[in-house]
Amino acid sequence: MEVEEVNRCQIQEWYPKFKSLSIRTIIHELPESFVQYLVDDSGPFLLPTSVSNEDALPNRIHNPIDEEDYQVSEASEDEAEQPLSPPSFPDLELKIKESIQILGGGVFPKLNWSSPKDAAWITTSGNLRCTSFSEIALLLRSSDSLVHDLCHAYDACSQKTSSRPPSFFLALRKWYSSLSPEMEFRCFVWGHRLVGISQREVTTFYPVLVDKKNRLQALIEKFFLDKVRMRFESENYTFDVYVTKEERVKIVDFNPWGGFTLALLYSWEELEEKGREEGNSVNLRIVESQCGIRPGLKSAVPQDYLDTGPGSGWDQFFRKVDAEFQQQRISDA
């Protein structure tokens, strides 16, 4: 994989060319100070100070007093008692607030390549919908998948000169609550030829896809030939699409071939073999039944949040709540 192939898949690179075929998006270049805030894990998790207090979240997410491994560095008594000042990015916040309003009040964020899907568990809604700068900062800081963009974007490249791009961008994409996950597909292109299509959400069986499979494949093939094939410069790449109820195909994203990109219901070896074959027909693969479901990471909820057994965090939490409830009953008696 070449660096140029990875760079072409950055949203700020491909979106202007495919704007009319994609989800409405506003892109902001991030100041280096905010990028450093995202990668800094040397201290407690502090959210930026908001210039608009009405939609601000609490600044401190983790309470270091409750963390056993928290250690205070040696300092004078006065310095130790001084609370850490949360960071502030007023110019960026105002731009983002304006963009959210333009996009209808709800957006989902992503950096150059990746979105913080693994951090959806930390939001009150359980999804990536954001209505404020604080919510966006919370998602970006909580995501492990964004570490790829920030620190390892070129790790799969044969001749890399840097581990990160010269600039980072925040793409705010209009939120649509009506989108159906079964209508998103990943398309695999080898040598400018479409060699495979896969259901994007492979952890669920959708009966509707069984009936619509042939029609969906025809729509996507035609869209690739008419709208994508001669406009995207790389020879080998993948792109994700969404098919609307009106049977319009929308581009969701572009990704490099191989590397960190998932092959989903295919294997990369199989796809490359199909790419080398002449006259090979395209096949849309879907989960055909409940037995065909692939294991996957639906969310990145820490194990502590899932474990409710004796001695777990939830067990201690419930015991504390029960004790407080019993104490309240005694006080009210």
N, C-alpha and C positions, 0 to 999 in steps of 0.2 A: 504494500500500500504506500502511495506517495503522499507527501505533505499537501500537495495541491489538491488531491482528491478529498482529503479531510477538510481542507479549508472551504471547498465549494459547498460543503454540507452545512456550513454555519448559516443560521437563519438570516443574518444581516446580508449575506451574500446571495442567497437564492430567492428570498422573498420579494425584492423589488421586481424581479423578472417574472415571477409567477403570482403576483399580487392579486390579479383578477380571478385566479383559479384557487385561491386559498382562503383561510379564515382571516378576517380583518385583524390586523396587527399593527401596533405602534412600537417602535424600537428606540431604545435610549442607550447611548454609550455610557458605560459606568466609570465614574472617577476611580482612580487607583486606590484612594483611601477606602472606598466601599469594598473593592475587591480584597484588600488586605483585611478588612473587617470580616469578610466571609471565610477567609482561610485561617484566621487567628483562633487557635484553641488553647491559648496559654492561660486564660483566666476564666472567670465565670461567664455564663451565657447572658449577655446584656443586649436587649433590644434597643435600637436607636431612640433617642428622644424625639418625640413627635412635635411638629410645629402646630399640629391640630389635635388638641387634647380630646376632642369628642370621640375619636375613633382609635385612640392609642391603647395598646395592650400594656400590661405590667412590664417594666423594664427588665426585671430579673426573672429568669425562667427557673433556674436552679438555685436553691438556697444552700450555700456552702456549709452552713452550720449543721445541716442534716446529712452531709456527705462524709463518710468515714475517711475517705482518702484525701480530704481537703486539708492542705497545710498552708499556714501563713508564713510567708518569707520573713526573714529577720529584718526588723525595722524598729524605729523608735515607737514609743507608745502612742504618740500623737499621730504618726503616720499610719499605724495599724488601725486606729479608730476612724481614719478618714474613709468614707464610702467611695467606691469606684464611680467615676462619672461615666454615664452611658454615652456612646458616640452619637453624633448628630450629623445629618446630611440634609440640611434644609432645602438646598437647591434641587437636589435629586427628588426629594419628597414632593415638592411642589409640582415638578414636571410629571411625576407618576400620578399624583392626585388629579391633575388636569386630564391625563390620558385615560384614567379610569372613568371619568365623567363622560369623555368623548365616546368611549366604548360601551356605554350603557350602564355603568355602575358596577359591573362584575367582570373580572379578567382572570386568566390563569397565566402564570409567569414561566419563562424558561430562559436559560442563558444561551450562549452561542449554539450549543448542540442539544443540551439536555434540559428536561423539566424535572422539578423535585417531586416526582410521583411517589417516591418512597417515604416522603414526609407527610403525606395526606393524613395520616393517623393523628397528627398533633393538632389539627385544626378542629374547631367546634363542629364543622359540617362534615368532616370526614372526606372532603374532596379538595381540589386545588383552587376553588373559587375564592378570589380575594377582592375585597372592597376598599382596602387601605394599604398604605405603605408599610405599616407595622405588620400586617398579615403576610405581606410579601417577604419582608425581612425574616420573619419567623420561619416560613417555609424554606427559604434559601439557606439559612443558617442550620436548619435541622436536617437537611438532605445529605446523605452520603453519596448519592449518585452524581451530584454536582461536583464532587471532588474530581471526577474524570475530566470535566471541562476545565477546572481550575488548575489542576496539577498534572494530569496524565493524558492530555488530548492527543499527543503524538506518539504515545508509547508503542503503537502497532505499526508505525511508519519505518520503512527501511533506512531512510537517511534523514533523521530528525536533527535539527539544530537547536531546538528549544522544547521544553516540556509544556509550554503554554503559549497562546497566541499573543500578539502585541497589545491587543485591546479586547476588552470584554463588553458584551452588550446584554441588555435586559429586554426581552421581547414580551410585551403585554398583549395577550391574545383574547379576543372577545369571548366571553363565557356564554355557552348555549346549554341550558339545562335540559333541552329536549334531545340531545345527541344520544344515539343508541350504540353501545360498545360493539355490538355484533356487526355493525356496518363499517367497521374500520379494517383495512387490509394492508398488508405489506407486500410490495412488489419488488422482485429481484431482477436486475438488469445486468447482463453480461455481454460485453462486446456490442453495446447499443441494442441488444435484443432482450425482450422480455422473456425470461426463462421460467418464472414461477410466481405464483401469488399465494399468500397464506392468510388465513384468518388471523387477525392481530391479537385478539383476546383468546388464548388457547386454553385457559383454565375453566372454560364454561362451554356447555353444549347448547347451541341455539337451534331449535328445530326449524325456524324460519329459513335458515341458510340452506337447509337441505332442498327445500322447494325452489329457492331463488338462485341456486348455485350457477347454473348455466347462464342465466340472464346477467348476473353480476359479473361473471367472467368476461362476457362479451362487452359490457359497458367499460370495464377497466382496460381491456385490450385496446379498444378503440380510443379511449382517452390517452393512453400511452402513445399510440401511433400519431394521433392528431396534435397533442399538446405538449408532450414531454420529450419524446425521442430525439428530436433535432434541436432542442433548446437547452438541454443539460449537457455540459461539456464532457463529463467523465464517461469512460467506456463501461466501467463496472461500478455499480452503486445500488442502493435500495431506496425506495420512496414509499411513504405511507399515504393512503388515501381514505377518504370518507365518502360513502355513497348516500346521498340524501333521499328523502321520501319521494322527491320529484325525479329521482334517478340522475341527478347531477353529481359529478365526481369532483371532489375538492382535495387539493394537496394539503396534507397535514405536516409532512416533514420529509427531508432527505437525510440519508445516512450512508456512511462509507460501506463498501463491500467487506465483509469479514470484520476482524478486530473485535470491538466491543458490541457490534450490532448482532442481535439475535436472529438466528435462522428460523425460529419458530417451528412450524410443522415440517421443515426440511432439515437437511444437514448441509454444511457448506461444501463438503466433498461432492454430494449429490448434485447440488446446484451448478458447481463448476463443470462437472461431467456433462450435464444437460447443456451448458453453454458451449461446449466443444462439439456437440453433435449438430450436424446440419439438418435443417428442416424439422427440428424437434418441436412438438406442439406444447403450448402453454397449458398448465393445469392449475386450477384454483383448489387448494386444499383447505378443507374445513374439518372441524371436529364432528364426525358423523354420528356419534352416539355418546352416551354417558361414559362408556368404556374407553373412549378415545381422549378424554380430558387429560391434558398435560399438567404436571405439578408446576406451580408458579408462585411468585412472591406478589400477592395482592397488595400487601402493605408491609412496611418495615417497622411494625410495632415491636418494641423490645420484648424479649422473652419474659421479663419481669411483669409486663402488662398482661401476658397470656397465662402465666402460672398462678393458679388460685389455690394450690395445695398448702398443707400445714407449713408454716414458717415463711411462706412467700410474702411479697410486698402487699398483695391484695389481702392475704389472710390477716396480716398485722393491721391493715387499714380497717377491715371489717370489725376486728376485735376492738379497735379504738372507738369506732362509731357506736358499737353496741354498748361499750362501757359508758360512753357519754350519754347515750339514750337512757340507760338504767339510772345513771346519776340524776338525769333530768326528771325522771319519774319519781325518784325519792324526794327531790326538792319540791316537786309539785304536790306531793301527798300531804 
